[in-house]
Amino acid sequence: MNDLITKRLLELAGLILIGDGLMGLLRPRRHSLLWHFGPELAKAVTEELADHPRTSRAVYAAELALGVALATSQLSDVD
C-alpha cells in the first residue's frame, strides 16, 4: 500500500474515533446502548458503560484524544 493511501486510512480512522468519542461524551448512555449487540462480551461492556456515565465519559474522552492525535499525525505538505 502506498504512503498516501496509508495516511488517508489513518486519518479516516482518526476522524471516526473523534466522532464516536464526541457522541459518547455528549450522550454516554444513549451512545453506549446504541452499540449493544454482538457477542456477550461486547454487550456486557456496553451495559457497563451505559450504567456508569462518568466512566463512559472518561473512555470517550480518551477515544476522542486518540482520534485527534491519530488524525493530526497524518498532516503533511499535501494541501
C-alpha positions, 0 to 999 in steps of 0.5 A: 500500500502506498504512503498516501493511501496509508495516511488517508486510512489513518486519518479516516480512522482518526476522524471516526474515533473523534466522532464516536468519542464526541457522541459518547461524551455528549450522550454516554448512555444513549451512545453506549446502548446504541452499540449493544449487540454482538457477542456477550462480551461486547454487550456486557461492556456496553451495559457497563458503560451505559450504567456508569456515565462518568466512566463512559465519559472518561473512555470517550474522552480518551477515544476522542484524544486518540482520534485527534492525535491519530488524525493530526499525525497524518498532516503533511505538505499535501494541501 
